[in-house]
Amino acid sequence: MERRKEINGRLVRWIAEKAEREYAEDISLVLIYGSYVNGTANNRSDVDCCFIPKTERGYEMAAGFILEGVGYDIFPMSWERVERIACLRENLTPLVGDADIIFCGSAEDMARFRGMQEKLQCCLADGAYVQEIAEERCREAGRLCGMLEHVRTETEAWKLAGMVIMTLADAVAVFHHEYFHFGLKRQFEDLIKMQEVPEEIVEGYRSVVKAASGDEAAAYARKMLADVCRHLGVVVPVQATVADAKPGGGAIDGMQLAGLYEEISSTFNKIYVCCEAGNAVLAFLSAVCLQRELDEVGEYDLLEAFDHRALGRLAEAARRIEAEFVGLIKENGGSIRRYGSFEEFAAHRGC
């Protein structure tokens, strides 16, 4: 744990110094959020970091790499997207509400971001507005439940059921003028703590994770939708919706896959950590998020291995899939940016 803490601290300083030294006129802000900021990091935690470019050149600061076995992704975020988050239109709320600023291009940039934080608080305080956003979340959950009517595999059922409960939890939080400050890491625990949330909603969330099969998880997800709609006083019809087709065959871009792997490597690690710790809820949510990414590139049935009573099966499946994915990258000419130490990383990056 101390080693990872040291690496992450050095990396944060490196990012701030690089922005100041090379991109002072090209980047408005560099933000860090997540476990490094909120104190929930473990020995496989990365640093959640994004930056707001000011010029086209600013986008060049984006980087993905694996440092001592942990994946890092330094990614750009437009002011327009930051505003969407502040307006509760996207679910990365801690990126605005709980971020630390490690580089600021100007006083105007700082004032603009502080304004976004104020807008977030105003949106949360507006009863009519949070009702509207909560209803939007419920409609999205209804769309996902419609897709559950046409699932073909256990993995697909588990994935959609997981997406439903995450979406509905967000709907409930917003309805109660709140958001999940720790993201998915403590979503279930924080949902339990919210006052005035009926027990059947909490139980619905728990029941999906503890379901014996994908079909059973789907049934619990549908019931949770009905319970949340009743709590919010909205009506959301579940319409049969066919899931989007998975990407077809074609030329495999090894370098593109390598970039994706650098991004999702941290999610593999989250699954391993949760399985080791016996945290079935977060293991499930992390697997759902990873499955969504894997579905964009091929047939990887990770979630068929999920069983809250035997998390070792999920970890084993994740390791197998990770090895297959890395092998596919190498077979197609891709190169993963791996560094065995911070010194090697710094030397390669020219600092």
N, C-alpha and C positions, 0 to 999 in steps of 0.2 A: 504494500500500500504506500509506504513512504517513497519507494522508488518511482511509482507512477505519479505521485504528488509532485515530486521534484521535476520529473520530465514535463508534466503539464504546466508547472509554473514557469519553467524555462521557455516552453513553447509560447505561452501567452506573452512573455516579454519579447520574444523573437518577432511575433506577429506585430506587436505595437511598434517595435523599432523599425521593422521593414516598411510598415505603412508610413511612418514619419520620414524615413530615409529615402524611399523610392517612389512613394505615391502621395506625397503630401498635397499635391495639387489635383489629384485624380480621385480621391476617396473622401466622402463626407464623414463617415463614421465606421469604426470597427466595434462590433458588439460581441460579448460573450454571455452565455446564459446556460441554463441546465445545471447538471450536477456539480460542475466546477464552481459555480456561483452559489448554489443553494445548499451545499454541504452534504450531498448524498452520493458523492463519488466512491467508487470501489477500485480495486487494483487493476481493473480492465476498463476504466472509464476514460473516454476521450474528452476533448474540450469542444463544446458546441460553440461555433464561431461563425459569424456572418459579417459582411461589410456592405456598405451602401456606396456604389460607385458614383463618381461625379462626372467622369469622362469615359469614353470607350476604352482608353488605356487602363483605367481603373479595374476593368474586368480581368486584366491579366494577373491580378493578385490571387485569383482563385487557385486552390491547390487541393489535391487529394493524395494521401500517402498512408503508409503503415509504418509506425514507429514502435519498435520493440513489441510487436505483436498486436498493437491496437491501431485501428483505422481512424484517420482524421479527415475532416472535410471542411475546408474554408471556402464558403460559397457566397456569391453575390446576391443581394436582395434590393430590388428597386424601391424608391420612395413610394411608388404607387402600391406595391405589395405590402409595405409596412403600414400604409394607411388602411388597407383592407383588413389587416390583422387588428389594428386599433379599433376598427369598426365592427369587430367580431365576425367578419365574413370568412376568416380562415382560423384554423385551430392552433396556430403557433403563438398564442397569446403571451406566454412568458417571454418570448423574444422581445416584445415591446414592454410588457409590464414589469419584468423582473431582470432585465438585462443590465450588465455593467458595460460602461463605455471605456474602451482601452485606447482609442485614438479618436480625435475629433479634428476635422479639417478647419473649422471656423466657428466663431461664436454663433453665426447664423445657423449652421448645421446643428449645433447643440440646441438652440432655441426651437428649431423645427422638430427635433426628436422629442424634446420635452413637451411640445405641443401635441405630439402623437400620444404620449403617455396620458396627458390630460384628456384628450379625446376618448381614450379607452375608458377612463374613469367616468366620464360623462355618459358614454354609451351604456355602461353597466348600471348607472344610477337611473336611467330613463326606463320607467316601467313599461311603457308602450313599445319601446324599441326592443327591450330584451324579450318581450312576448313575441314580437315579429321574428327575431333571430331564432328563438327556441322553436317556433313553428316551422321555420325553414329546416332546422336540424331534424325535426320529426318527419317532415316530408322526405328528406333524404333517407332516413331510416326506413320509411315506408317503401321507398324505391328499392332499397336493398332487400327488404322482406319479400318484395315482388320477385326479385331475382332468385330468392330461395325456393320459389315454386318450381324452378327449372334446373336445379343443380344436378350434375352428373356424377360427382365424386364426393367422398367424405371430406376431402381437403377443401373443396369448394364450399360445402355446407359450413364447415368450421370457420373458414375465412369470412364468409358473409355474416354469420352469426356474431363473430367477434367485431366486425365493422359496425354492426347494428348497435351493440351494447356500448361501444365507445362513442358513437354518434349520439345515442340517447343520453348518456351520462353528461356529455357536453350540453345538450339541450336543457337538462335539469339544472346544471350549474348556472348557465346563463339566465334561466328563468328566475333563479334565486339571487341574481345580481352578483355572480361569482364566476371564477374560472379556476382551472386546476394549475396552481402555481408550480407544482412539481411535475406537470405533464402526466404522461401515462404511468410514471414510476409510482405515484401514489394516488392514481385516479380512484381506485376502489375504496381505499382507506379514507380519502377525503370526501367521497360521496357519502359514506356512512356517517361522517361527522356533520354533514349539512343538516341543519335544523329544518323541520317541516317536510323532509323527504319521506314519503311513506315506505314502510318496511318492505312492501311487495316489490317496489322498484329495486331496492338493494338486493332482495332475494332473487329477483329475476336476473340481475347481473351475475350473482354468485352461481345460480343454477346453470347458466350457459357454460361457465368454466368447468363446473362439476358434472356436466352431462356425460352420459355413457356413450354417446355417438353423435355424429354430425347431425343426423335427423332430429335427435332429441334436443340438441343445442339450438337448431332452427326453431323448434316449437317453443322453447323458452324465450327465444329472441322475439318471436311474434307476440307472445304474451307480455313481454316487457314493453313493447311498443304500445300495446293497448293500455297498460297501466300508466305509462308516462303521458300518453295523450289524455287520459282521464284526469291525471294530476294537473296538467296544464290547461285543461278545458278546451282541447282542440279535437277536431275530427280529421283523421288522415286515412283515406282509403288505401288499402294495399292493392296495387294493380300489378297483374302479372307482367313481368319485365324479363326479357331475355338478356342474359349476361353478354357483355361485349366479347367478341371472338378473340381468342388469344392470337398473338402474332404468328403469322405463317412462316414457313421455311424460307430460306434465302441465304445470301452470303452472310457469314458471321464475321463481325468486326472485332477482332481480338483486343484492340486498344480501347474500343468503346466499352467492351465488357470489363476490361481491367479498371477503367474509371469507375464503373458501377460497383465493382467489387470493393474498391477503396472506400466508397461511400457506405456500403452495407456491411462491411467487415465488423463495425462496431455493434450492429444488430445481432450478428452471430454471437459475439462476445456476451451481449446481454442475455441471450438465451442460455449460454453455458453457465453464467454466474447465477441466474435465477434457478436453473435446474439443480445446481450444487447447493443452493441455499434453501431449496424446497419452496420457493415462491411461485406457486402454480399460476396465480392470477397474472403476474407480470411476465412469466414465461409464455403464457398463452398470448397475451397482447403483443409481445415482442415477435412471436412466431407469426401472428396475423400480419403484422407490418412487414416482416421479411417475406412472407408468402406473396404479398401484393407486389413486391419488387421482383421476385423470382418469376411470377406469372408473366411479366413483361418480356421475358427472354426465352422461356421454354417450359417444359413439363417437369416440374419439381414438386413432388407431393410431400411437403414437409409436415403439414398439419394432420395428415392421416396417422402420424405417430403420436399425436397428443393424447395423453391420459393423465389427468391431474394426480392420479394415485401412483404413477410410475413415470416421473419426469425424465428418468434416465433414457427412456425410449426416444423422447424428443431430442435430447442432447446428442444421442447417437445418430439419429437421422440428420440433424443439423451438421454434424461433423462429416458425414458421408456426402451430403450435398455440397458442403463447402469444398471438399476435396475434388469432387466432380467439376465444380464451377471453376476452380483454379486450373484444373487439368484442361478444361475447354479453352480457357484463356491462352494457355501455353501452346496448345495444339494449333491455334489460329493466329499465332504471331504476336499475341499481346504481352505486355511487360508490366508487371505490378511494381509500383514504386515502394520498395521495402527498405527500411534502414534499421540496422541492428543497435544503434545508439544515437543519442542526440548529437554527439560530436560528428558522426558520419552524416547525419541529416544536415547539420549546419554547414559542413564542408561542401556537400553536394549542392546546397542551395546558395553557396557563395556568401557566407556571413561569418 
